[in-house]
Amino acid sequence: MMKRRYFNLNIKHPCWDKELSAADYWLGERRVAPVFFGFDSVEEVMSGVIKTSLETKQKNEMLEFLNLTKMAIVQEFDPIIITIGSGHAWIYRPIGVPKSGAKLEFQRNGKMASDVPKYYALEFIADKIPIARIPYILASMKTNQAFSRGTFREIRSVAADELASYRGNIAAIQSIIGWEPGFSVDPLECISSIEFETLIAKLFESNGFFVPAHRGGGLKDVDLFAYLEREFENRLLNVGQKSVLSIQAKMAVRNRGMRIKLGEWLQSSSENYLITLETRPSLELMKFSDEGRYLTRDWIKSAVGSVPAVNGWLSRSLQWADPGNGYSATWPL
C-alpha cells in the first residue's frame, strides 16, 4: 500500500453568489476541485508568471496545490484531500495535471474583477457525506484556525510525544476510507478542541463542581469556570469548598510566547488552572505543574478512568475509532 499524505482544501470565494455553496457547486456539480487566487492561468503560474498581486502565503498555497500530483509521483505518495462544506464532506484524490477553467467574473469594491479557477479532475473516495455522519473532529475542522484561515494545507502527522495535533484528523479520515496498516494514535488525540473542553467540563461536573457553560466563547483567558459545591465528591483537585476556578483547556502549548503569557496568568491567582493534552509539562511552566495547577495527559486519563459516566461518554464519542474496526490504539483509556 502506497504511503498516504492528507490535505485540507477549503473551496471558497469571497464574492460567491450562487445558490449552492462553492463546495457543493464545484465538487457536487462540476466534480472538480479548484483554487482561485486571481486571474492567472495554470500555465502562467507554472511558468513563474504571476500577474495577480498575492500575499506570500496565498502564492505558496496555490503552488503547493498545483504541484500536488507531480510531487506525489516524485515522492511516491497517495494524495488524499478532504473538503468540509456547509453540510457535507468529500474525500478524494486529484487526477492528472491541473487545468484552467473559464473566468469567474464578479464585482469587488464596485468594480468588475475576475478569477481563473485552477482545478483538478478527481477520483472520489467518499462522496458528499452528511456532516452529521463523520467524526466530530472532522466536522469541526472549520473552527480550527489552522485550517479555516487558509485554502490548502497539509494535515501533518508528527511524533506522538510531541502531541500530534492532527493525527486525530488523519485517524478520522482513515475511519471513513480504510485504515493504514500499522497506524496508531492515542485516543485522546482523536477529540476536537470543542470535545476537549466538553470533556474537562464533564470531569468537573462529575466531581462536585458546577460548570455554567462548557465553552468560554469570547471570554478573555478563560475557557471554563468551575464552582466547587460538594466538597465530599471532589476527587480531582485539592481545593476548598468555596473555590471558584478559572480554567484554560489547551490541546497543546507549543509557542514559547504563549507559555510565558500562560505563566503570568497562572501566577496571578492560585485559582487559575491550565489543563492540556501534552504528554509532559513544558519547562517554563514546571513550577505550576509541581503545584498541581498545570495538568497534562496522564492526569486527564486518570481522571476519566475514575468516572465511569465520563469514560462512557468519551468511548461513545470515539466509537468510530473502535479497535474492532482495525484501529490500533490503547482502548479504553
Protein Blocks (a to p, Z undefined) as FASTA:
>chain_A
ZZddddddddddfkbcbfbdfklmmmmmnopacdeeiabdfklmmnopafbdcdfklmmm
mmmmmmmmmmmmmnopadddddddfkbccddddehjadddddddddeehiacdddddddd
dddfbghiafklpcfklmmmmmpmklmmmmbdcdddddfklopaklmmmmmmmmmnopae
hiacdfklmpcfklmmmmmmmmmmmnopacfbfbekjaghiabdcddfblmlpmkbccdf
klccdddddfbafblklmmmmmmmmmmpckbccddfbfbdcfklmmmmmnopaccfklmm
mmmmmmmklmmmmmmmmmmmgfknopacdddZZ
